[in-house]
Amino acid sequence: MKYVFDLDGTICFKGQPVSESLLVALEKLVEDGHEVIFASARPIRDILPVLPERFHHYPMVGGNGSLVARNGEILSAVSFSEETLAKILAIININQVSYLIDGEWDYAYTGPANHPILKNLDTQNRAEKVPLNQLQSIVKILLFASANIETMEEKLNLSDVVVNKHGNEGILDISPSGVNKWRGLQQLGLEDGEYIAFGNDVNDIAMFQHALHTVMVGENTQLAPFASESLLVPEIESLLPKKLQELSEKQISLNI
């Protein structure tokens, strides 16, 4: 069986790396004959720092599905078309919003120097901060839009993009059309109903919709209808290893 894990809010928290106890639980899955895949909103460069090097060869979906990697190397990337990008940049300029715009590795950033997102941005210096016009391929855009966020979301939804709003953080998370974690998993060869998914947020919905079984970590009213069961965040260090063992034993007994 394939097991797919979101990162932030699911198996790692407050920007910290995945704990050793959870890493050991994931390795036990592999020992039992299962496959572990990571699927995150983070680009690949920002997935690697929260996992030790012994996990860097695992399959990864980054940028909410716009990036797919194995062995720490990007296999495929989906970028915005020039027409769509021009529309987004017009919205940025009109509203004078700051941004984090990701290429496959490098990025452009105009946000505050003390924004919390910087704690997780290229912490191992794998990329370069460059002017926007130097990015060759743009795969993901974050707008720091605490003001006029609803209006901008409405305008963006008229364009050929996928928008996830994190209203409590004042962030609009924009991906190219058709991009989601399920699309990224398909690029890795996954099919409907052949994996178990763990997630915590709205960007996990598409991944949950195509899974055999789903586990929501924490509470999210939009994701909850697609979850088979849920686990509490404060107890995740003890609950998740037990849940993985339970699911693994069940799949082994069914020879799946």
C-alpha contacts under 8 A as a table, 3 or more apart, distances in Angstrom:
res1	aa1	res2	aa2	distance
1	M	33	G	7.78
1	M	34	H	5.03
1	M	35	E	6.40
1	M	194	E	6.73
1	M	195	Y	6.00
1	M	196	I	7.58
1	M	251	Q	7.10
1	M	256	I	5.94
2	K	34	H	5.76
2	K	35	E	4.64
2	K	36	V	6.00
2	K	37	I	7.32
2	K	194	E	6.74
2	K	195	Y	4.61
2	K	196	I	6.34
3	Y	34	H	7.28
3	Y	35	E	6.04
3	Y	36	V	4.94
3	Y	37	I	6.12
3	Y	195	Y	5.60
3	Y	196	I	4.87
3	Y	197	A	6.00
3	Y	198	F	7.91
4	V	36	V	6.02
4	V	37	I	4.71
4	V	38	F	5.63
4	V	39	A	6.61
4	V	195	Y	6.93
4	V	196	I	6.12
4	V	197	A	4.76
4	V	198	F	6.22
5	F	10	T	7.39
5	F	11	I	7.48
5	F	36	V	7.66
5	F	37	I	6.28
5	F	38	F	4.87
5	F	39	A	5.82
5	F	40	S	7.91
5	F	197	A	6.08
5	F	198	F	4.94
5	F	199	G	6.44
6	D	9	G	7.85
6	D	10	T	5.84
6	D	11	I	7.07
6	D	38	F	5.95
6	D	39	A	4.91
6	D	40	S	5.13
6	D	198	F	6.11
6	D	199	G	5.08
6	D	200	N	7.56
6	D	204	D	7.71
7	L	10	T	5.30
7	L	11	I	5.21
7	L	12	C	5.54
7	L	38	F	7.15
7	L	39	A	7.09
7	L	40	S	5.77
7	L	199	G	7.76
8	D	11	I	6.41
8	D	12	C	5.06
8	D	13	F	5.65
8	D	14	K	7.62
8	D	15	G	7.26
8	D	40	S	7.54
9	G	12	C	5.85
9	G	13	F	5.34
9	G	14	K	7.86
9	G	199	G	7.73
9	G	200	N	6.15
9	G	217	V	7.28
9	G	218	G	7.88
9	G	233	V	7.95
10	T	13	F	7.39
10	T	198	F	6.96
10	T	199	G	5.55
10	T	200	N	5.80
10	T	216	M	7.99
10	T	217	V	5.56
10	T	218	G	7.92
10	T	233	V	7.85
11	I	18	V	6.10
11	I	22	L	7.39
11	I	236	I	7.90
12	C	15	G	7.00
12	C	16	Q	6.18
12	C	17	P	5.96
12	C	18	V	4.74
12	C	19	S	7.22
12	C	50	V	7.78
13	F	16	Q	5.66
13	F	17	P	7.62
13	F	18	V	7.75
15	G	50	V	7.96
15	G	119	K	7.05
15	G	120	N	6.01
16	Q	50	V	6.67
17	P	49	P	7.11
17	P	50	V	3.88
17	P	51	L	6.14
18	V	22	L	6.74
18	V	23	L	6.70
18	V	50	V	5.87
18	V	51	L	6.25
19	S	22	L	5.44
19	S	23	L	6.25
20	E	23	L	4.88
20	E	24	V	6.09
21	S	24	V	5.25
21	S	25	A	6.43
21	S	237	E	7.11
22	L	25	A	4.94
22	L	26	L	6.29
22	L	237	E	6.69
22	L	240	L	7.50
22	L	241	P	6.63
23	L	26	L	5.08
23	L	27	E	6.24
24	V	27	E	5.02
24	V	28	K	6.19
25	A	28	K	5.07
25	A	29	L	6.61
25	A	241	P	5.35
25	A	244	L	7.29
26	L	29	L	5.18
26	L	30	V	6.73
26	L	36	V	7.09
27	E	30	V	5.07
27	E	31	E	6.24
28	K	31	E	4.91
28	K	32	D	6.20
29	L	32	D	5.10
29	L	33	G	6.63
29	L	34	H	5.46
29	L	35	E	7.19
29	L	36	V	7.47
29	L	244	L	7.39
29	L	245	Q	7.71
29	L	248	S	6.88
30	V	33	G	5.15
30	V	34	H	4.81
30	V	35	E	5.68
30	V	36	V	6.84
31	E	34	H	7.23
32	D	248	S	7.51
34	H	248	S	7.95
36	V	58	Y	7.00
36	V	59	P	7.50
37	I	58	Y	6.32
37	I	59	P	5.16
37	I	60	M	5.77
37	I	61	V	7.82
38	F	58	Y	7.63
38	F	59	P	6.57
38	F	60	M	4.77
38	F	61	V	6.12
39	A	60	M	5.79
39	A	61	V	4.42
39	A	62	G	5.94
39	A	64	N	7.22
39	A	65	G	7.56
39	A	181	K	6.47
40	S	43	P	7.52
40	S	47	I	7.48
40	S	60	M	7.98
40	S	61	V	6.20
40	S	62	G	5.07
40	S	63	G	6.42
40	S	64	N	5.75
40	S	65	G	7.80
40	S	181	K	7.68
41	A	62	G	5.70
41	A	63	G	4.50
41	A	64	N	4.27
41	A	65	G	7.61
41	A	203	N	7.76
42	R	45	R	7.82
42	R	46	D	5.70
42	R	47	I	5.97
42	R	62	G	5.47
42	R	63	G	5.11
42	R	64	N	7.17
43	P	46	D	5.52
43	P	47	I	6.43
43	P	62	G	4.65
43	P	63	G	4.58
43	P	67	L	6.99
43	P	102	D	7.68
43	P	104	E	7.48
43	P	105	W	7.63
44	I	47	I	4.98
44	I	48	L	6.43
44	I	60	M	7.46
44	I	61	V	7.58
44	I	62	G	5.31
44	I	63	G	7.39
44	I	67	L	7.17
44	I	69	A	7.36
44	I	72	G	7.57
44	I	74	I	7.71
44	I	105	W	7.61
45	R	48	L	5.78
45	R	49	P	7.52
45	R	105	W	6.29
45	R	122	D	6.37
45	R	126	R	6.44
45	R	127	A	7.40
46	D	49	P	5.92
46	D	50	V	7.48
46	D	120	N	6.79
46	D	121	L	6.31
46	D	122	D	5.67
46	D	123	T	7.33
47	I	50	V	5.87
47	I	51	L	6.98
47	I	62	G	7.53
48	L	51	L	5.41
48	L	52	P	7.42
48	L	53	E	7.70
48	L	56	H	6.41
48	L	72	G	7.58
49	P	52	P	7.12
49	P	123	T	6.83
49	P	124	Q	6.60
51	L	54	R	7.94
51	L	55	F	6.13
51	L	56	H	7.05
52	P	55	F	5.73
52	P	56	H	7.01
53	E	56	H	5.12
54	R	57	H	7.21
55	F	58	Y	5.62
56	H	70	R	7.86
56	H	71	N	5.78
56	H	72	G	5.46
57	H	70	R	5.66
57	H	71	N	3.53
57	H	72	G	5.80
58	Y	70	R	5.98
58	Y	71	N	6.24
58	Y	72	G	7.82
59	P	68	V	7.65
59	P	69	A	5.86
59	P	70	R	4.64
59	P	71	N	7.14
59	P	188	L	7.65
60	M	68	V	5.79
60	M	69	A	5.11
60	M	70	R	6.31
61	V	64	N	7.07
61	V	65	G	5.59
61	V	66	S	7.57
61	V	67	L	5.72
61	V	68	V	4.63
61	V	69	A	6.45
61	V	181	K	6.82
61	V	184	G	5.66
61	V	185	L	6.79
62	G	65	G	5.50
62	G	66	S	6.33
62	G	67	L	4.79
62	G	68	V	6.15
62	G	69	A	7.87
62	G	181	K	7.99
62	G	184	G	7.93
63	G	66	S	5.15
63	G	67	L	5.75
63	G	139	V	7.17
63	G	140	K	6.27
63	G	175	S	7.77
64	N	67	L	7.65
64	N	175	S	7.42
64	N	179	V	7.02
64	N	180	N	5.22
64	N	181	K	5.17
64	N	184	G	7.81
64	N	203	N	6.96
65	G	68	V	7.04
65	G	179	V	5.51
65	G	180	N	4.58
65	G	181	K	4.27
65	G	182	W	7.03
65	G	183	R	6.02
65	G	184	G	4.35
65	G	185	L	7.58
66	S	76	S	7.92
66	S	77	A	5.41
66	S	78	V	4.90
66	S	79	S	7.16
66	S	139	V	6.05
66	S	140	K	7.51
66	S	175	S	7.28
66	S	176	P	7.53
66	S	179	V	5.89
66	S	180	N	7.17
66	S	184	G	6.64
67	L	74	I	6.78
67	L	75	L	7.65
67	L	76	S	5.90
67	L	77	A	4.65
67	L	78	V	6.73
67	L	104	E	7.46
67	L	139	V	7.75
67	L	184	G	6.94
68	V	74	I	5.73
68	V	75	L	5.57
68	V	76	S	5.37
68	V	77	A	6.61
68	V	184	G	6.15
68	V	187	Q	7.21
68	V	188	L	7.47
69	A	72	G	6.01
69	A	73	E	5.25
69	A	74	I	4.21
69	A	75	L	5.08
69	A	76	S	7.16
70	R	73	E	5.55
70	R	74	I	6.71
70	R	75	L	6.94
74	I	77	A	7.39
74	I	104	E	7.96
77	A	104	E	7.15
77	A	139	V	7.19
78	V	139	V	6.01
78	V	176	P	7.02
78	V	179	V	7.66
79	S	137	S	5.90
79	S	138	I	5.16
79	S	139	V	4.35
79	S	140	K	7.69
79	S	176	P	6.20
80	F	84	T	6.26
80	F	85	L	5.90
80	F	137	S	7.71
80	F	138	I	6.02
80	F	139	V	6.21
80	F	175	S	7.69
80	F	176	P	5.19
80	F	177	S	7.89
81	S	84	T	5.28
81	S	85	L	6.05
82	E	85	L	5.11
82	E	86	A	6.11
83	E	86	A	5.22
83	E	87	K	6.58
84	T	87	K	5.20
84	T	88	I	6.42
84	T	159	S	6.67
84	T	160	D	6.51
84	T	161	V	7.76
85	L	88	I	5.10
85	L	89	L	6.12
86	A	89	L	5.14
86	A	90	A	6.18
87	K	90	A	5.11
87	K	91	I	6.47
87	K	159	S	7.46
88	I	91	I	5.14
88	I	92	I	6.28
88	I	156	L	7.11
89	L	92	I	4.87
89	L	93	N	6.11
90	A	93	N	5.13
90	A	94	I	6.06
91	I	94	I	5.21
91	I	95	N	6.10
91	I	152	M	7.18
91	I	155	K	7.96
92	I	95	N	5.43
92	I	96	Q	5.60
92	I	97	V	5.44
92	I	98	S	7.52
92	I	143	L	7.96
93	N	96	Q	4.94
93	N	97	V	7.07
97	V	143	L	6.61
97	V	144	F	6.26
97	V	145	A	6.06
98	S	109	Y	7.58
98	S	110	T	5.16
98	S	111	G	4.90
98	S	143	L	6.12
98	S	144	F	5.59
98	S	145	A	7.55
99	Y	108	A	7.72
99	Y	109	Y	5.69
99	Y	110	T	5.47
99	Y	111	G	5.72
99	Y	141	I	7.09
99	Y	142	L	5.52
99	Y	143	L	4.60
99	Y	144	F	5.85
100	L	107	Y	7.01
100	L	108	A	5.79
100	L	109	Y	4.53
100	L	110	T	6.73
100	L	111	G	7.10
100	L	141	I	5.96
100	L	142	L	5.09
100	L	143	L	6.68
101	I	107	Y	5.58
101	I	108	A	5.14
101	I	109	Y	6.43
101	I	132	L	7.59
101	I	138	I	6.99
101	I	139	V	7.91
101	I	140	K	6.00
101	I	141	I	4.51
101	I	142	L	6.26
102	D	105	W	7.08
102	D	106	D	6.32
102	D	107	Y	4.46
102	D	108	A	6.58
102	D	135	L	8.00
102	D	138	I	5.69
102	D	139	V	5.90
102	D	140	K	5.21
102	D	141	I	6.27
103	G	106	D	5.22
103	G	107	Y	5.55
103	G	135	L	5.91
103	G	136	Q	6.83
103	G	137	S	5.18
103	G	138	I	4.40
103	G	139	V	5.57
103	G	140	K	7.21
104	E	137	S	6.57
104	E	138	I	7.02
104	E	139	V	6.64
105	W	126	R	7.53
105	W	127	A	5.52
105	W	128	E	7.76
106	D	127	A	4.80
106	D	128	E	4.97
106	D	129	K	6.09
106	D	130	V	7.00
106	D	135	L	7.04
107	Y	127	A	7.45
107	Y	128	E	6.50
107	Y	129	K	5.15
107	Y	130	V	6.06
107	Y	132	L	7.63
107	Y	135	L	7.03
108	A	129	K	5.49
108	A	130	V	5.26
108	A	131	P	5.62
108	A	132	L	5.27
108	A	135	L	7.67
109	Y	129	K	7.03
109	Y	130	V	7.94
111	G	115	H	7.00
111	G	144	F	7.31
112	P	115	H	5.28
113	A	118	L	7.83
114	N	118	L	7.26
115	H	118	L	5.87
116	P	119	K	5.73
116	P	120	N	7.94
117	I	120	N	5.72
117	I	121	L	6.52
118	L	121	L	4.83
119	K	123	T	7.30
120	N	123	T	6.17
122	D	125	N	5.29
122	D	126	R	6.28
122	D	127	A	6.54
123	T	126	R	7.88
125	N	128	E	7.30
130	V	134	Q	6.29
130	V	135	L	7.18
131	P	134	Q	5.54
131	P	135	L	7.29
132	L	135	L	5.65
133	N	136	Q	7.93
135	L	138	I	6.62
138	I	141	I	7.84
139	V	175	S	6.60
139	V	176	P	6.89
140	K	173	D	7.53
140	K	174	I	5.92
140	K	175	S	5.08
140	K	176	P	7.34
141	I	173	D	6.00
141	I	174	I	5.04
141	I	175	S	6.63
142	L	171	I	6.51
142	L	172	L	5.62
142	L	173	D	4.69
142	L	174	I	6.20
143	L	171	I	5.55
143	L	172	L	5.07
143	L	173	D	6.65
144	F	170	G	5.92
144	F	171	I	4.83
144	F	172	L	6.74
145	A	148	N	6.70
145	A	149	I	5.27
145	A	170	G	5.30
145	A	171	I	5.63
145	A	172	L	6.80
146	S	149	I	5.79
146	S	167	G	7.82
146	S	169	E	7.54
146	S	170	G	4.15
146	S	171	I	6.87
147	A	170	G	7.76
148	N	151	T	5.34
148	N	152	M	6.22
149	I	152	M	5.22
149	I	153	E	6.06
149	I	170	G	7.12
149	I	171	I	7.92
149	I	172	L	7.56
150	E	153	E	5.04
150	E	154	E	6.24
151	T	154	E	5.19
151	T	155	K	6.42
152	M	155	K	5.11
152	M	156	L	6.08
153	E	156	L	5.07
153	E	157	N	6.10
153	E	163	V	7.32
153	E	165	K	7.77
153	E	172	L	7.33
154	E	157	N	5.20
154	E	158	L	6.75
155	K	158	L	5.35
155	K	159	S	7.11
156	L	159	S	5.24
156	L	160	D	7.96
156	L	161	V	7.06
156	L	163	V	7.33
157	N	160	D	7.25
157	N	161	V	6.71
157	N	162	V	7.38
157	N	163	V	6.95
160	D	176	P	7.07
160	D	177	S	5.29
161	V	174	I	6.66
161	V	175	S	5.82
161	V	176	P	4.80
161	V	177	S	4.22
161	V	178	G	7.47
162	V	174	I	5.66
162	V	175	S	5.06
162	V	176	P	6.04
162	V	177	S	5.54
162	V	178	G	7.01
162	V	179	V	6.92
163	V	172	L	6.66
163	V	173	D	5.65
163	V	174	I	4.66
163	V	175	S	6.54
164	N	172	L	6.02
164	N	173	D	5.00
164	N	174	I	6.48
164	N	202	V	7.28
164	N	203	N	6.82
165	K	170	G	7.84
165	K	171	I	6.11
165	K	172	L	4.73
165	K	173	D	6.12
166	H	169	E	5.53
166	H	170	G	6.06
166	H	171	I	5.15
166	H	172	L	6.25
166	H	173	D	7.54
167	G	170	G	4.85
167	G	171	I	6.28
167	G	172	L	7.87
168	N	171	I	7.95
175	S	179	V	6.24
175	S	180	N	7.95
176	P	179	V	5.68
178	G	183	R	7.48
179	V	183	R	6.03
179	V	184	G	7.52
180	N	183	R	5.36
180	N	184	G	6.59
180	N	203	N	7.23
180	N	206	A	6.68
180	N	207	M	7.72
181	K	184	G	5.02
181	K	185	L	6.20
181	K	203	N	7.45
181	K	204	D	6.87
181	K	206	A	6.62
181	K	207	M	5.60
182	W	185	L	5.00
182	W	186	Q	6.22
182	W	206	A	5.65
182	W	207	M	4.62
182	W	210	H	7.34
183	R	186	Q	5.15
183	R	187	Q	6.56
184	G	187	Q	5.14
184	G	188	L	6.78
185	L	188	L	5.08
185	L	189	G	6.65
185	L	190	L	5.60
186	Q	189	G	4.94
186	Q	190	L	4.88
186	Q	191	E	6.47
187	Q	190	L	7.35
190	L	194	E	6.89
190	L	195	Y	7.65
191	E	194	E	5.87
191	E	210	H	7.93
192	D	195	Y	7.79
192	D	210	H	5.05
192	D	211	A	6.29
192	D	212	L	7.58
193	G	210	H	5.78
193	G	211	A	4.67
193	G	212	L	4.16
193	G	213	H	7.87
194	E	211	A	6.53
194	E	212	L	5.94
195	Y	211	A	5.37
195	Y	212	L	5.64
195	Y	213	H	7.21
196	I	211	A	5.65
196	I	212	L	5.68
196	I	213	H	4.90
196	I	214	T	5.76
196	I	215	V	7.95
197	A	207	M	7.04
197	A	208	F	6.22
197	A	211	A	6.25
197	A	212	L	8.00
197	A	213	H	6.51
197	A	214	T	4.85
197	A	215	V	6.28
198	F	214	T	5.95
198	F	215	V	4.84
198	F	216	M	5.91
198	F	217	V	7.11
199	G	204	D	5.81
199	G	214	T	7.98
199	G	215	V	6.63
199	G	216	M	5.24
199	G	217	V	6.01
200	N	204	D	6.85
200	N	216	M	5.32
200	N	217	V	5.07
200	N	218	G	6.35
200	N	219	E	7.21
200	N	220	N	6.73
200	N	223	L	7.19
201	D	204	D	5.59
201	D	205	I	7.47
201	D	220	N	6.36
201	D	222	Q	7.75
201	D	223	L	6.17
202	V	205	I	5.50
202	V	220	N	7.75
202	V	222	Q	6.18
202	V	223	L	5.63
203	N	206	A	7.16
204	D	207	M	5.24
204	D	208	F	6.12
204	D	223	L	7.30
205	I	208	F	5.03
205	I	209	Q	6.13
205	I	223	L	5.90
205	I	226	F	6.83
206	A	209	Q	5.10
206	A	210	H	6.81
207	M	210	H	5.78
207	M	211	A	6.58
208	F	211	A	5.25
208	F	213	H	7.80
208	F	214	T	5.97
208	F	226	F	6.11
208	F	227	A	7.02
209	Q	226	F	6.39
211	A	214	T	6.50
213	H	227	A	7.76
213	H	228	S	6.05
214	T	226	F	7.46
214	T	227	A	5.09
214	T	228	S	5.01
214	T	229	E	6.61
215	V	227	A	5.71
215	V	228	S	5.97
215	V	229	E	5.07
215	V	230	S	5.16
215	V	231	L	7.11
216	M	219	E	7.32
216	M	223	L	7.54
216	M	224	A	7.05
216	M	227	A	5.80
216	M	228	S	7.79
216	M	229	E	6.31
216	M	230	S	4.45
216	M	231	L	6.29
217	V	230	S	5.62
217	V	231	L	4.89
217	V	232	L	6.03
217	V	233	V	6.10
217	V	236	I	7.93
218	G	230	S	6.89
218	G	231	L	6.03
218	G	232	L	4.98
218	G	233	V	5.10
219	E	224	A	7.29
219	E	230	S	7.94
219	E	232	L	7.87
220	N	223	L	5.40
220	N	224	A	5.82
221	T	224	A	5.23
221	T	225	P	7.50
222	Q	225	P	6.80
223	L	226	F	5.71
223	L	227	A	6.72
224	A	227	A	5.16
227	A	230	S	6.97
231	L	235	E	7.79
231	L	236	I	6.81
231	L	239	L	7.08
231	L	240	L	7.63
232	L	235	E	5.65
232	L	236	I	6.11
233	V	236	I	5.03
234	P	237	E	7.83
235	E	238	S	5.76
235	E	239	L	5.89
236	I	239	L	4.87
236	I	240	L	5.34
237	E	240	L	6.08
237	E	241	P	7.18
238	S	241	P	6.17
238	S	242	K	6.82
239	L	242	K	5.35
239	L	243	K	6.12
240	L	243	K	4.98
240	L	244	L	6.06
241	P	244	L	5.12
241	P	245	Q	6.18
242	K	245	Q	5.15
242	K	246	E	6.15
243	K	246	E	5.01
243	K	247	L	6.12
244	L	247	L	5.17
244	L	248	S	5.90
245	Q	248	S	5.07
245	Q	249	E	6.06
246	E	249	E	5.36
246	E	250	K	6.25
247	L	250	K	5.06
247	L	251	Q	6.19
248	S	251	Q	5.19
248	S	252	I	6.09
249	E	252	I	5.08
249	E	253	S	6.12
250	K	253	S	5.21
250	K	254	L	6.35
251	Q	254	L	5.02
251	Q	255	N	6.00
251	Q	256	I	5.17
252	I	255	N	4.79
252	I	256	I	6.08
253	S	256	I	7.81
